[in-house]
Amino acid sequence: MTNYVLFKYKRIDKNLLKSLVHSELYFASPIGLNDPFDCRVDILKALENAISRAPIPSRTKLEKMRGMREFFEKVQKDFEKIGVCSFSLDLKCPLMWAHYADDHRGICLTYSFPESFFYENASQILGTDRVDYGINPLSDWFLNVAPSLNSFEEFGIALIKKMLTVKAKPWDYEKEVRILRKAEGPQVLDVKYMKQVCFGLRTSESDMALVKALMVRCGYDVALYKMTQSAGSDFEFDAVEI
């Protein structure tokens, strides 16, 4: 059985402490994400961009999709209700530590999700996938993939999945993986899913003590690590068990 090992960078604040106490993850609405285009790429604009670049006969197939305007507009609006929880595949990304873990004063949580998590919560969890980064990733999907899809159902599912997992190229340092939920809000997890807590280079002793005590009190069984500067590099760092 496949396990999905994912990293979650967080600042140490009341929201983090609440999530640890209740063993939950928060799924945010696309409206609240820090990239204004995230999950909100203009579908019709992307389609027109693809049409302008498409060779015949792909162009003919794409031009027929202009008649699906109402469907596209509904999909675009429905995305505002989706819940998104973002993770990274990289524990040692300096930009992630700076941007999402409070300039190394925060932590990075390691989760291991079994496949059973997605099956058992299928009524709420839509699935998980890696983010596709590019200059025009949705337009490229219309150009290269959409014309080959054989049914409206197949097309609709693929479009929704793509819309929710595309970002601009400069974000690719995040190496992001997303779990998608039907609605925003908290999702309770088995405490066993959390496997490791890694503190940043600048995490204070008091914050480390607070998180450690909370881990014990709430029944977590996790390995504790701290980032330290690598002996063999001016800028790299390593996670060392404490």
Secondary structure, DSSP 4 states (H G I P E B T S, - for coil): --EEEEEEEE--SHHHHHHHHHTEEEEB-GGGSSSTTTT---HHHHHHHHHHHPPTTHHHHHHHGGGGHHHHHHHHHHGGG-EEEEEES-S--HHHHHHHTTTTTSEEEEEEEEHHHHHHTTTTEEEEEEPEEESSHHHHHHHHTGGG--SHHHHHHHHHHHHTTEEEGGGGGG-EEEEEESSSEEEE--GGGEEEEEE-TT--HHHHHHHHHHHHHTT---EEEEEEE-TT-SS-EEEEE-
